[in-house]
Amino acid sequence: MTKKLIIDCDTGVDDAQALILAALSDNVEILAITCTFGNNSVSQAAKNTVRVLHEIDCCHIPVYVGCEKPLKNDIMMDRIRSNAAAHHGLDGLGDAPHATMGSPPYDTVIRSEKAATAICRLIQEHPGEITFVALGPLTNLAIAFRLDSSIVDLFKEIVIMGGAIHSKGNVTVVGEFNTTADPEAAAIVIEDVVCPTYLFSWETVKLNGATWEWHSHWLSRDTKVIKFLREITAHSNNRCKMVANRLFSPADLVTMAFVIDSSISTKESVHHCFVNCDSNPHTRGQLIVDWRDHLNKKKNITVCLDWSVDRFKELLTKVI
């Protein structure tokens, strides 16, 4: 059965790879892509999204522009933007040239309706059918929850890439990029969810990864999509290999692979989770997992604890 998706993203290199995987998968229908700030400005994220869709001939998918900033003017934004530019390039797509001829049709693909309103409308039109995939800060979804509280009962499921479940942060001591970018939004979403909600944390994604030898072989073919991927990922891949000494495991791509094939998650547990919204720059945005049920509160999040690299590689090879 075809899985209906709304993908919410701050399109940088990781998001672009995830969008390509979803758009080219036979068992997925993308109803909308909603854009938020994060890896870059929301307007740049929308432009990057259309550019990706143009490169893979999928400009029939509508794009909606969302939030320009966190729910509160956040003290962390300078650090967030600096971290993003270092990994994704100044334009969010590795500062790579356009791979195809012609300008992407921004004006026709980007719709005038705001992202949060579009989320509310689509959820009401498809009750119980939509998987919401959150690859960036959760601002758009939090606003949608506040615009129409009835939609919280109408999602099929929500999948979140975010958080550091063991408090080993990638932008602060304990904070992961997406939750730290807008702690209040993350807190609203995680507190309000009632549907099955899955979380792929930064640490979980980085437990495993494909080797760069496998990655080079995967990207060795001479197709339009592969050429585009090679160009936009060159900067971030080099940074992962040479600076961070990591395997190939882009967080958004791994999360999207799980959305398409849930067997990629090999170990899960359900816990009460919440987000720290204090003003301390060292702890603001921390995702807290009540591992031992100390608080005796509702277990609201299924936390993915491990994943299969082999299944991930099989899916990428099959689809792209």
Secondary structure as GFF3:
##gff-version 3
##sequence-region A 1 320
A	DSSP	beta_strand	3	9	.	.	.	ID=ss1
A	DSSP	alpha_helix	13	24	.	.	.	ID=ss2
A	DSSP	beta_strand	28	35	.	.	.	ID=ss3
A	DSSP	alpha_helix	42	55	.	.	.	ID=ss4
A	DSSP	beta_strand	63	65	.	.	.	ID=ss5
A	DSSP	alpha_helix	77	88	.	.	.	ID=ss6
A	DSSP	alpha_helix	106	109	.	.	.	ID=ss7
A	DSSP	beta_strand	110	111	.	.	.	ID=ss8
A	DSSP	alpha_helix	115	125	.	.	.	ID=ss9
A	DSSP	beta_strand	130	134	.	.	.	ID=ss10
A	DSSP	alpha_helix	139	147	.	.	.	ID=ss11
A	DSSP	three_ten_helix	149	153	.	.	.	ID=ss12
A	DSSP	beta_strand	157	161	.	.	.	ID=ss13
A	DSSP	alpha_helix	177	181	.	.	.	ID=ss14
A	DSSP	alpha_helix	183	192	.	.	.	ID=ss15
A	DSSP	beta_strand	197	200	.	.	.	ID=ss16
A	DSSP	alpha_helix	202	205	.	.	.	ID=ss17
A	DSSP	alpha_helix	212	218	.	.	.	ID=ss18
A	DSSP	alpha_helix	224	238	.	.	.	ID=ss19
A	DSSP	pi_helix	239	243	.	.	.	ID=ss20
A	DSSP	alpha_helix	251	260	.	.	.	ID=ss21
A	DSSP	three_ten_helix	262	264	.	.	.	ID=ss22
A	DSSP	beta_strand	265	271	.	.	.	ID=ss23
A	DSSP	beta_strand	273	275	.	.	.	ID=ss24
A	DSSP	beta_strand	287	289	.	.	.	ID=ss25
A	DSSP	beta_strand	301	307	.	.	.	ID=ss26
A	DSSP	alpha_helix	309	319	.	.	.	ID=ss27
###
